[in-house]
Amino acid sequence: MAELRVEGDELVLHLSGIEKLEAVHGDLRAPRSAVRSVEVLENAHEPADHGFKVGERLPGHSEVAVVRADGQKLFAVVHHDTPRGVRIDFDGTGYDAWIVGATDPEALKQVIEQA
C-alpha cells in the first residue's frame, strides 16, 4: 500500500511494487513549498471516476492511476480498504493534485500541514 511521508523538504508518495506496475509509474516527489492545500475526502475514489486514466482502475474498488480531467492532471492511489483519503493540491509541479487513500486521513493531513 502507498505511503505518504515528509522527507526533508519534500513530500514523497512511496508506491508498493504492485502499485508501480498498476500505475506504470514510480514514486512521486514534490517540494513541500508547492503544497497549496490539503483536504480530507470522505470518498477518495470519486476524483478518479472522471476523465482519461492511465493505470489500474476498478470503479469504487481501487484506482492507481494518472487521471486527466477538466484540464488537470491528478495521481490517484486509493484502495477498497482505504476509501477515505486526502487530496493534496500543488502549485508548480507536474501534478495538480495527488489523491491518496488513508486509514486516518485527518492525521495524515495534520502531518502534512505541520511539516
C-alpha positions in Angstrom: 0.0 0.0 0.0 1.2 3.5 -0.8 2.8 5.5 2.0 2.9 9.3 2.0 5.8 10.8 4.0 7.5 14.1 4.6 11.2 13.6 3.9 13.2 16.8 4.5 11.9 19.5 2.1 9.8 17.0 0.1 6.5 15.3 0.2 7.1 11.7 -1.1 4.5 9.2 -2.2 6.1 5.8 -2.0 4.2 3.1 -4.0 4.4 -0.6 -3.4 5.9 -2.7 -6.2 2.5 -3.8 -7.4 1.2 -0.2 -7.4 4.2 0.8 -9.5 3.2 -1.9 -12.0 -0.5 -0.9 -11.9 0.1 2.7 -12.4 3.1 2.3 -14.8 4.7 4.9 -12.5 7.4 5.2 -9.9 7.4 7.0 -6.5 6.3 10.6 -6.7 8.0 13.6 -5.1 7.0 17.2 -4.7 8.6 20.1 -2.8 6.7 20.9 0.5 6.7 24.5 -0.6 4.5 23.5 -3.6 1.6 22.3 -1.4 -1.3 24.7 -1.8 -3.9 22.8 0.3 -4.8 19.5 1.9 -8.4 18.3 2.1 -9.9 15.2 3.8 -12.1 13.3 1.4 -14.9 11.0 2.6 -14.9 9.3 -0.9 -11.4 9.4 -2.3 -12.5 7.2 -5.2 -14.7 10.0 -6.7 -12.0 12.3 -8.1 -10.6 9.4 -10.2 -14.0 8.5 -11.6 -13.8 11.2 -14.3 -11.5 11.7 -17.2 -8.8 9.8 -19.0 -6.9 7.3 -16.9 -3.5 5.6 -17.4 -3.1 2.8 -14.9 -5.4 0.4 -12.9 -9.0 1.3 -12.2 -11.8 -0.8 -10.8 -14.6 1.7 -10.1 -15.3 2.1 -6.4 -12.7 -0.6 -5.6 -9.3 0.7 -6.4 -7.6 3.3 -8.5 -3.8 3.5 -9.0 -3.5 5.8 -12.0 -2.7 9.1 -13.6 -6.0 10.9 -14.3 -6.5 13.8 -16.7 -9.8 15.6 -16.4 -11.1 19.2 -16.6 -7.6 20.5 -17.6 -6.0 18.9 -14.5 -3.5 16.1 -14.1 -4.0 14.1 -10.9 -2.4 11.0 -9.5 -4.7 8.7 -7.5 -3.9 5.8 -5.3 -7.0 4.6 -3.5 -7.9 1.0 -2.5 -11.1 -0.6 -1.2 -9.8 -0.8 2.3 -8.9 3.0 2.3 -12.0 4.6 0.7 -11.4 7.8 2.6 -8.3 9.9 2.0 -6.7 13.2 1.3 -6.4 15.5 -1.7 -3.2 17.4 -1.9 -3.2 20.4 -4.3 0.0 21.7 -5.7 1.4 24.7 -7.5 4.2 24.4 -9.9 4.7 20.6 -10.0 4.0 18.0 -12.7 0.6 17.2 -11.0 -2.2 19.5 -10.0 -3.1 17.1 -7.1 -2.5 13.7 -5.5 -5.4 11.7 -4.2 -4.2 9.3 -1.5 -6.4 6.8 0.3 -5.6 6.6 4.1 -6.9 4.8 7.1 -6.7 8.1 9.1 -6.8 11.0 6.7 -7.2 13.6 9.4 -3.9 12.5 11.0 -2.2 12.5 7.6 -3.5 16.0 6.8 -2.1 17.2 10.1 1.4 15.7 9.4 1.5 17.4 6.0 0.3 20.7 7.3 2.7 20.7 10.3 5.7 20.0 8.1 
